[in-house]
Amino acid sequence: MTIKDYRKFINSLPKKFDDFELTHREYTTTEGDTIKAKEVEVYSVHIDEDNKVGCNMHQNSYEAFIKFTTSTLNRKIESEKVEE
């Protein structure tokens, strides 16, 4: 999904959703008629221009990112995509 697609989706939502919290949810396993998920709050968004991605971050990731980027200038951020 591109930021353009994401913006179009967000802008299409009715105002009644404005106070809903934004989370990241990953479905993990199914058991009968139940599906389990891991969910974390979206705390911040980082735009990684080098890799051309927008990254939703939970609080621990955000704090680690800020610590890393403010401790020394000119650090390179490497990331791996998880293929499923």
URTAFEN-V206547 format. One line per field, one symbol per residue. phi: phi as a letter, one per 30 degrees, with the letter a starting at -180 (. if undefined). psi: psi as a letter, one per 40 degrees, with the letter a starting at -180 (. if undefined). A space follows every 50 residues. Layout:
BEGIN
phi->???
psi->???
END
This chain:
BEGIN
phi->.cdedddddeddddedcecddcbcbcdcbbbicbbcbcbbddcabcccde chbccdbddddddddddddcdadidcccbbdcdb
psi->hiddddddddeeiideedeiihihhhhdiihbfihiihhihhdihhhgdd efihhhiidddddddddddedhifihhiihhhh.
END
